[in-house]
């Protein structure tokens, strides 16, 4: 049985165990300490895969960009749309999570001292962020999981590989193999997620009681409201650029949307989505190029979720993030999320790396494990909608450009 199918049973079991341990003070401390060991192991496993996963996937992606030279106009417009959509998703998520304050009700500030100590050093500023970007040694950055520095090195390394072409083919092939290995390792690590979910929920309820579950429900409702606003915004942009035909598009992609929602996987909707876009009238050359790119660079729902999650965890621990820190966080998420897009549970890896950068207890990620599958349903469907709109808009731009050229 896949680990994702065990998440809900593990969540329910954790609730039951948490209630039992909460009612018996003699067992509470023991249960919490055992659960802490389990969640700590899971967090260490996530940290173990972050650096090689980001390095291999980002280098491989950049090194293969030379394949887009023959279709540079489509690629350029696609990336421009993806960048705009990602920035909008991040900003909207930041604005809404600050307005809703879903994490404030958890009151976990007393647990900050019990969490793993934050990294030493001064608070992160924009100037510090810029100066911290360039690694002194890639090996030092890899050993310390300095995600920003790994991204910078990967961009330079990938660009150099792309420019050398055949001379760097063996290195690119090695990175592709390494990426495949890390993806498989990620699947193995996420296989422990149900156990971590059970331990996390048991610990939280054992300490705070069953009433804390209501706060999770509030968080989910507010996140889905945010996704609804994002979907309406994407549709509005499509209506402006495509006209009334956008409603026909929405009708035709209904089945892929339901498939993504039900399976919590936007990848599962890819074949059907490609077929429906063709029926809508999109050029196969455009949809065949833009859609795969979108699955790596245009995950609007996932972008919003990562913003929501990081600030939610900070709120839960009573940590205030100034505006400039949040803007730096958005820039970091904008870059790092592109490096491991398409990885199973990639958002958890990115969130974990971001928490460490901003000195937020990384243990906070376990607060999301129990409901991540339910949240993934909504963000996967949003990703499908965003990519569908991107293909339709860019196809319209291409047809307009070709018509103008003939004139």
N, C-alpha and C positions, 0 to 999 in steps of 0.2 A: 504493500500500500504506500502511495506517495506521502511524504511528510506533510504536505499541505492539507491532506485529508484528515490528518490527526490533530490539526491545530484546534479545531472546535472541541473534540473530546478532551484534549489536554486542558483547554480553557475551562471547561465545565468541571473537570476533576480538580483543577487548581482552586476553583471557587469553593467546592465542597470541602477540600482539605483546609483551605484558609479559614472557613467558618468554624470547622472543628478545632483548629489550633487556636483561633481567637477566643473561643469559649473556655479554653483551659490555659491559664497563665503559665502553668508549669511547663507546658510544651511549646509555648510561643517562641521563646528565645532559641530553643533547640531547632525548631522548624525553620526559623528565619536564618540561622547560621548555616544549616544544611543547604537551604535554597540559595543562599549567597554564594556558596561554593559552586553550585551548578551554573548559576547565571554568570559567574566570573569566568568559568571555563568556556562558556559559549562566547562571551565577549573577547576572550583571548583568541579563540579560533577565528573570529571575524577580523581582529587586528592582524592576525597571521597572514591573511590573504590580501589585505588592502594594497600594500606597496607593489608586489609583483603583478597583481591584477590590473591596477591603473597603468603601470608602466607598459605592460605587454599590449593591452587593448588600445591604448592611446597611440603608441608608436605604430602599431599595425594600421590603425585607421588613417593616420596622417601619411604614412608611407605609401598608401594606395590611392591617395588623392590624384596622382598623375593620370589615373584612368578617366578623370573627369575633364581633361584638357580639351578633348574633342567636342564636348558639350558644355563648355564653360559658361555660356549664357544661362542655360537651365540650372546648372549647379549654383551659379552666383545668386540667381533670383531665389532659388530654394533656400540657400543658407541665409540670405537676407530675411526671408519670411520666418524661417525657424528662429533666428536670433530675436526678431521682434516679438514673436509669440512667446518665446521662453522668458524674455525680460518682462513682458506683460503678466504672464502667469506668476512669476516670482513676486512682482510688486503687488499684484492683487492679493496673493496669499499672505504677504507680509502685512498689508493693510487690514485684512479681515481678521487674522489671528491676533493682531494687536487690539482690534476693536472687541472681539469676542472674549479674549482672555480665558480660554478654556482650561489652561493648566493651573491657573491661580487657585482653583477650588481644591486642588489635591493637597496643598500645604505640606510639602515634603522638605521644606527648608531645613528641618532638624536633622535630616539624613545626609546633608552635604558633608559633614565631618566624617560620617561613616563611609562615605563613598571613597573611591580611589582618589588620592591627592591630585589636584590639577597640576598641569605643567607649570614650572616656575618661570618667572619672567614678568616683565611689565605688561599691562593690559594692551591688547591689540589695537593699534591705531591705523589709519590709512597710510601714514608715512611708514610705519613699521611693517605694514603688510607689503608695501612695494619693495622695501629694502630686504624683506625676508624671502622674496620670491626666488632669488637666484641662489642656487645651492653652492656651498663651498666644495662639496664632494657628493656625488650621486650615491656613493655607498653609505655615507653618513645619513643622507636623506632617507634612503631605503631602510636602514637599520632603525631609524627613529620615526618611521611612518610620517615624514614631513610631506603631506600630500601636495601642497602647493609647489614645493620645489621639484617633486617628481613630475608634476604636470609640465613645468617649464622645461626641464631636461627632455621630457618625452616629445614636446613640440619641436625643439631644436633637432633632436635625434631623428624623429620621423621625417622632418623636412629634408634633412641631409640624405636620408635613405631614398626619399622620393626623387631628389635631384640626381642621384648617382645611377638610378635605374637598375640595369642588369648587374652592375658591380655590387650592389647591396642586396641582390635577390636572396642570397643565402641567409643574410641577417633578418630580412623581412619574413622569410619562411620560418626561421627559428622563433621569431616573435609571434607569428601566427600559431605555431605549435604550442608555445608557452601560454598564449591566451586560451587555447583550447583546454590545456591542462588546468589552468586556473579556473576556468568555467566549470570543469568537472569537480575540482576541489570545492568550489563554491556550493555545488549541489550537495556534496558530502557534508559540508559544514552546516548547511541549512537543514540537513536531515536531523540535526539535534535541536532544531527550533521547537518542536512540540514539547520536549523535556524542559527547555528553557522557559517556554510559555507557562507550563504547569508550575515551575518553581517561582517564576516572577509573580504570577497571580496569587499563589499560595502565600508568598512573603508579604505582599501588599495588603491582602485581606486579613492575614493573621495579625498584622500590626494596626490596621486602621478600621477593620470591620467591613461588612458587606455594603455599607452605604457608599463606599467609594466607587462601586460599579456604576452608580448614577452619573458620576462625572465622566466616565467613559462614554456613556450614551449621549451626553451633552456634546462631547467632543466630536463624536461621529455625526450627529445632526448638523453641527456647525460646519464640519468639513464638507459634508454633502451639499449644504447650502452654498458654500464657497464654490464647489464644483459646478453647481447649477448656474451661478453667476458667470463663471468662466465659460461654460458652454453657450450661454446666451450671448456673451461678448463675441465668441468665435463665430456664432451664427450671424450676429449683426454685421461683423466684418465681411462675412461671405455674402450677405444680402447687399451690402454696399458695392462690392466688387463684381458679383455675379448676377445681381438682379433677382427677379422672382424665381429663376431656375434653382436657387438655393433650396427651395422647399421640395422640389423634385429630387434633389440630391439627398436630402434628409430622409425622404421616403425610401429611396433605393438602398441606403446603407443601414436601414433599420435592422436587418438580420445580422450583419457583422457587429453592430453595436450590442445587440442582445447576446451574441456569442461571447464577446469580450467581457460583458457584464457577468454572465453566468459562469465563465471559466476563470475570471480574474486574470486574463491573459490577452493582451492586445495582439500577440503573435498568432494566437489561434484563429483570429479573424482575418489574417493577412490574405490567404488565397481567395476567400469570398469577397473581400473588400476590393481586391484587384479586379475581379470579375465584374463587380457592380460599377466600378468607376469606368470600365470599358463600355458597359451598357449605357452609362450616363453620357458618353461621348468623348471621354478623355482619350487623347492620343496614347497608344500603347508605349511609345518611346518615352513620353513624359511621365506617365504613371509608373512605368517600369523602372525609372530612375529616381523619381522624387519620393515614391512611397518607401523603398528601402532606406533612403537617406533619412526620411522622416522618422523611421523606427529607431534610428540612432540619435538624431539631433532634434526631434520635435515631439517630445513627450510632455505635453502641456500639463496633464493631470499629475504626472509624477513630479514635475517641477514644483507645482503648488503644494503637493504633499510634503516634500522635503522642507520647504519653508515653514509650513504649518508645524511639522514634527519638531524641528530644532527649537523654534520659539516656544512651542507647547512644553517641551521638556525644561527649558530655561524657566518658564513661568512656574512649573510644578516645583522646582527647587528654590523658588524665590530669587532667582538671579535676574537682574535687570540688564537688558541689552540696549545700550544707547543707539540712537538712530544710525550713527556712522558705523558702529559695529554691525548692525543689521545690513547696511548697504554693502559692506565688505563681505559679509556672509553670502549675500545674493551673488556677488561677483564670483566668489569661490564655488558656489553651487552651479552657477552658469557654466563654469569650465569643467569642474570635476565630474559633473553628471554626464557630460558628453564622452568622457573617457571610458565609462563602464556601462553605457546604455545597452540594454538588451540582456544584461546579466540577471539571472534569477535573484530576486530580492535585492537588486542593485541599490535600491533606495536605502536599505538598512546599512549597507557598506558606506555609502556617501554620508548618511546622517552620522554614523559613528565617527568618521574622520572629521566631520565638521564640528561635532561636539568637543572633540579633543582640542581642536584649534582654538576654540573660544572658551576653554577652561570650564566647560559645563560637564558635570559628572556623566561619564559614558554609560554608567549603569542605568541612566534614564531611558536608554533605548529599549530596555525590557518592558517599559510601560506600554510600548506599542505592539509588542510581539503578539499578544493575544487577540488584538483586533486588526492586525495588519492585513489579514486575508480579506476581511470585510471591506476595509478601506481600499484595498487593491482592486476590488470589483469596479468601484466608481471611477478610479483614476485610469484604469485600463480602457473603459468605455470612452472616457474623455480623450485619451490619447488617439483612439480610432477616429473620433470626430475631428480632432485637430488635424490629423494627417489627411483625412478625406478632403477637408476644406483646402488644405495646402495644395494638394494635387489639382483640384478643380480650378483654383485661382491661377496657379502657375500655367496650367494648360490654356486658360483663357488669355493670359498674357502672351504666351507663345503664338497662339493663333492670331492675335491682334498684331504682333510684331511681323509675322509672315505676311499678313494682309497688307500692312503698310509698306513692306519691302516690295511687294509686287506692284503697288501703286506707284 
